[in-house]
């Protein structure tokens, strides 16, 4: 499928080669990994070897030198093949972007080559039990030890993906501004085995290889160079990571939607109850056509957001990324629902594997920011209505 003005021939070729990789692994591989409580290590490393995981990272550190548009395309195609890699959202997209944009030369040398070649992963810790979507209420605090210059981090995080398989977590904390006494967000690299840094796995109903964790930071001592970027540029740095996160979440949702839609179409073309396959009936055909239209529209917005982000338009990308994430989440939920419905009873069997997508698709509406918070953002920022929160 080519998109002319929207995607280049290189993009089309990249889609085809990633789709071929995804097909070699597929849903069966993914389901086996989940059933055995393992991780998608083989697919992760092969995707890295082929240059897909670090496609957005700078070439001088072993990356592909491209952008979030290319990375989102990789995740979408793997998802459409039934084997998405959630840690792509976190490791190369959020952490890789933040470090390549704001990290010191030393941090870039230490982390970017490993993030690009798949040998290292980094998790991202922002959400807190009492703050939810309100990043201004984050209570994880960082204070300096005057004697040593070290940082001491204390706080809690919740629903943090893949901490067990990541060498470190990029943690959003807050430091006190000496001039105003106000707290401001800052980003710290916290190694997995740091003293005082503990994790507890959250028991989820999701069938995913990546586990979710609650983190406790109890006076975790970090060297001065654990701080990423400028202490005074916290929000700018934070949102530099959150726009790619929304774009990649849209890609994840679109991949899932396309995978489910393809299962439903295969079934509708071949399942025969009366004279014709059930796909001949408009009650089956039209809802599937509607879902396809919604998926394509959401993909266009995702491509727009990625283009704006890669062009350096953070403000324009912020609006488009939120809209893309919203549209993709809605399309995903409807695609999964319609696919299950198309298969009838078979849609709920383990054999077809669509039922577990019902739970998974809700994630696209809830995380990393809820649909309601996106509607708040659009009504306030885009439409100029009074702020409600």
N, C-alpha and C positions, 0 to 999 in steps of 0.2 A: 504494500500500500504506500503510494507516494503522496506527499502533501505539497509539492511544488513550492510555493512562496513560504510555507511554514517550516518545512524541513528540507534540507539539502539532500543531494544524492548520497553524500557521506552518511547522513542520518539514516536514510533508507537502508543503506548497506549495513550500518551498525545494528539497526533493528533486526534485519534478517539474520545476522550472525549470532546475536544474543538469543533470538528466538530458537535458532538451531541448537544452541547450548542448552537452553531451557527444556527443549523437547527431549534431549538425551537423558535428562534427569526426570523431569515431569512430576506429576502429582503423586505417583506411586512411591518414588524415592522420598518425597517430602513427608508423606503419611507414615512411611516406615521409620524415618528419623524421629518423628513425633512419638510414635508408638513405643520405640525403644528408649525414649528419653535422651536421645543423642542430639548433636548439633549438625547443621548442614556444612560441615567442614570441607568435604570434597568439592561441593559446588562453589563454596566461597573461594577456595584456593585456585580452582580452575578459572573462575571468573577473574580473579586477580591476575593470574598468569597471562590471560588473554588481554589484560590491560583495561578491563571493564570497571573494576572497583575504584581505581584511582583516576578515572578518565577526567575528573574535574580538578585534579590537583596539579600544581605547577610541574612542568617538565623537569626542571632542575632538581627536583626531589623524587623523580621516578614516576611522576604522574603523566596523564595524557595531555595536560595543558588546555583542555577544553573547559566546559562549564557545567552548570546544574542542568541545562537542557539535555546534554548528553547523558548525564548520570541518571536523570529521571526516566529517560528513554530505556536505559538498561533495566532499571527496577520494574518498569511497566511491562516490558517483554518477559522478564522472568516470572512475574506474577501471572501474566496471561498464559504461561506454560504450566502454571500450577505450583511453582516453586519459588516464591518471593523470598528475598533476603532482607528481613526487617532491619538488621544492623547496618545496612547501607544508608538508611535514613540518618542513623546516629553517627557512625564512625567517619566515613568520608564526607558526608553532606554537612552535618552540623560541626563536628569537632575538626575535621579537616579544613573546612572553610574558615572557621574562627582562627585556627592556628596559622593558616597560610595568610590570612589578612592581617592578623594582629600579633601573632607570636614573635618572640625574639628569634634571631638567627639560630641560636642554640636550640630553642624549642622546635623550630622547623626541621633542623637536622636530626633531632632526636626522634621526632614522631612521624613526619610526613612520608618518608620512604616506606616505613612499616605499614602505615595506613593505606598507602598506594599498592603495595605488593601483597597485602592481605595477611602478613605475618603478625601484625599488631592490630588490636581493636581498642577503641575508646568509647566508653558509655557517656551519657549526658544526664546530669542530675539537676533538674530545676524544680519539679513539682514537689510540694510539701503537703502534709496531712491537713493543715489548717489554712493554707493559702489557695489551694486549687489553681484556678486560672489567674489569680491576682498576684502577679509577680512583685507588686509593690508591698505585699504582706509577707514576703519571704523572711523567715526568722533565722536562717542559718547565718551565723555571724563569723566574721574573720577579724581577729585583732592581732596587732604586731607585738611580739616580745621585744621590748625596748633593748634588752641586753644583747640579744643575738641577731635581731632583724628577721627572725622566723615569723611565719604566720601560724596562728592557732585557730582552727575551725571547729565550731560547735553547732550542731543542729540535726534535723531529720529530713529525709527525702522519701518519697513514696512513688510506686509505679515506675521504677527506673529499669529499663530493659537491658539485659545482657551483662550485668555487672560481673557475673561469675566467669564470663569468657573474655572480659576486657582487661587489659593490663592496667588501665587507669580509668577514672571517671572525671569528666570535666564538670566540676560542681559550681553552681551559681550560689555564691554567698553574698553577704553585704558587709561593707566596711563603713566605719563611722567617719564622716567628713569632719576633719578637725576644725574647719572654719564655721560650719553651720550646725554640727552635731547631728545632722541627718544621715540616715543610712543610704548607701548607694550600691548598686549591684556590681560584683566583680566575679571573674571567672578564675578558678583554680584547678590545676591538674593534681588529682589525688590518686596516688598509686594504690592498686588493689590491696596490697599487704601492709599499708600504712598502719602504725599503731593507733588504736582508738577508732579505726574505721571498720564497722561491722555491718553485715547484711543479713536480712531474713527474707527467704523466698515467700512470695504471696501466692496462696493457692487460687489459681485462676481456672475458669471454665473454658479458657481458650485452648484450642489444639495448636500450639505453636512451639517450635524448637527453642525460641528465645524466652527465657523466664523473666518474671517481673520481681522486683525486690523493693523492700523497705530498707533504707540506709540510716545508720546512726553514726554521727561524727561527734566523738567525745574528746574535745581538746586535741584534735589531730594536728600534729606539728608538721609544718611544711617549710621547706627552704624559701627564701625570698623569691627565687626564680620560678616558683610554682605558679605565681600570678601570671595570667596571660594578658598581654597588652597593657594599656595605660590604666592606672588606678582610677583616673578621672573620666574615662570614656566608657564606663560600664554598660549603659543602656545601648549605645551605638553597637558595641561588640556583641551584646546579647541578641539584638535584633538581626545582626548580620548572620547569626546562626539560625534564628527562628524562621526567616523567610525560606531558606532552603528546606527546613524541616516541613513546612506546610506544602511546598511544591512536591517534595518526595512522598509525603503522606498521600497527596492526590494521586501520584503515580502508583503507589501501593494499592489504593482503592480502585483505580482504573484497571490495573492488571487483574485484580480479583473479579471485577465486574465482567471483564472480557472472557476470563476463564469460564465463569459460570454460564454466561450467555452462549458460549460455544458448545458447552455440554447440552444446554437446552435446545439449541438449533439442531445438533446431531440427532437428538431424540425426536424432535418435532418433524424432521425430514423422513425418519424411518419408522416411527411408531404408527401402526395402522390398527384402527379399531373398527371403522366403517369401511367405506370404499377407498377413501383417500388417506394419506398420512395425516396425522392430526395438525400438522403445520399448514394444511390447506384451509383450515377453519380460522376465520378472522378473530375469533375469541382467543385463539392461541397466537396467531401471527401478529396482530396489531400491538398487543402489549410488548412483544419482543422487539418489534420495530421501534416502538416508543423508547424502550430502554436503550437500544442502539443509538438513537438520536441523542439521548441525554448523555450517554458515554462520550460520543464524539464532540458534543458541545463543551463538556467538562474538560476534555483533552485539549481543545483549542485554548481555553482559559489557562490551563496548566502551561501550555507552550508559550503563551503570552507572558505569564509570570516569570518563567525561566529566562526568556529572551530579555525582559526588562532587568532582571537580576544580573544576568551575565553582562549586560551593557552598563552596569554600575548605577542604575536608577533604583536606589533602595526604597524610596517613598512609593513610586509607581509599582514596584514589585510587591511591596507590602499589601497594597490594596488587591492586586491581581492574585497574589498567592493565597490570601484569605478567601477570595471568591472561588478560586480553583479548588481549594480544599473543601469548601462547602459543597460546590457542585458535584465534585467527584464522590464525596461521602454519600450524598443523596442518591446519585446514580448507582452507586455500589449497592446500597441497601435495596433499592428497587430491582436491580438486576438479579441479585441473589434470591429475593422473594419470588420474582417471576419465574426464575429458572427452576426453583423447587416446585412451584405450582405447576409448571409445564410437565414435569415428570410425575406429578401426582404422588402416589405412595412410594414410587421408586426414588423420589426426591428426598425421602427421609431414611433411605437405607445406607448402610455403611459402604456397600458396593459402589454406589455412585459418588459418595463423598461430598455431597452438596450441603447436607444438613448442618455440618460443623461450620459452614460458611455463614450461617444465619447469625451465630454469635460473633464470628470474626468481622462481619460487615458492620456491626454496630460500633466497632472501634473507630471506624472512619468518621462517624458522627461525633464521637466523644473526645478522641485524642488527636493531636496534642492540645487542641483547643476545641471547646464544644461549639456546636452550630449556633447556639444562642449567643456566645461571645463574639462569633463572627458577625452575626446580625447586629449586635451592639456596635461593633467596629464600623460596619458599613453605614448604619443609620447615623452614627455620630460623625465619622471622618469623611464619608463620601457624600451623604445627603445633608449634612449640616444641621441635623436635629439635635436638641439638647441632650447632654450626656446623662445617662440614667444610673450611673454607678461611680 
